[in-house]
Amino acid sequence: MSKRGIALAGAALALALAACTKDEPENRPALTQREKDSILGGSTIPGAKAVKKSMTVADSVAARQGRMIDTAP
């Protein structure tokens, strides 16, 4: 196959793929930082365990502070 034929086939493929894309916008709500961190914490990438641990510690501190406010005179 000649270079011109390959170029035409590539252009036709690109047009076909462009025609198959969705034109409608995605209606997904944006994720909060907490949701993003939760997804990251559940992944297997390096450092993900630290993210999950820090979220757990932050939750514990917030719960402890809530209990202290509730028991204040």
C-alpha positions in Angstrom: 0.0 0.0 0.0 1.3 3.4 -0.9 1.9 6.2 1.6 -1.0 8.1 0.1 -3.3 5.2 0.7 -2.2 4.9 4.3 -2.7 8.6 4.8 -6.2 8.4 3.3 -7.1 5.4 5.4 -5.8 7.1 8.6 -7.9 10.2 7.8 -11.0 8.1 7.2 -10.5 6.3 10.5 -10.0 9.6 12.3 -13.3 11.0 10.8 -15.1 7.8 11.7 -13.9 8.0 15.3 -14.8 11.6 15.6 -18.3 10.9 14.4 -18.8 8.3 17.1 -18.1 10.7 20.0 -20.9 11.8 22.3 -22.0 15.4 21.7 -24.0 15.6 24.9 -22.2 17.0 28.0 -21.8 14.7 31.0 -24.2 15.6 33.8 -22.1 14.1 36.6 -21.8 16.3 39.6 -18.3 17.4 40.5 -16.6 15.4 43.2 -15.7 17.0 46.5 -12.1 16.9 47.7 -13.2 14.3 50.3 -14.6 12.1 47.6 -11.5 12.4 45.5 -9.3 11.5 48.5 -11.5 8.6 49.3 -11.1 7.2 45.7 -7.3 7.8 45.9 -7.1 6.1 49.3 -8.7 3.0 47.9 -6.3 2.7 45.0 -3.1 0.7 44.9 -0.8 3.5 43.9 2.1 4.4 46.3 1.1 6.6 49.2 -2.6 5.7 49.0 -2.5 4.1 52.4 -1.2 7.3 53.9 -4.1 9.3 52.4 -6.6 6.7 53.8 -4.9 6.8 57.2 -4.9 10.6 57.4 -8.6 10.6 56.5 -9.2 8.1 59.3 -7.3 10.3 61.8 -9.1 13.4 60.7 -12.4 11.7 61.2 -11.4 10.5 64.7 -10.3 14.1 65.7 -13.5 15.6 64.4 -15.5 13.0 66.4 -13.5 13.7 69.5 -14.0 17.4 69.2 -17.7 16.9 68.7 -17.9 14.8 71.9 -15.9 17.5 73.8 -18.3 20.3 72.7 -21.3 18.1 73.6 -20.0 17.6 77.2 -18.9 21.2 77.8 -20.9 22.9 80.6 
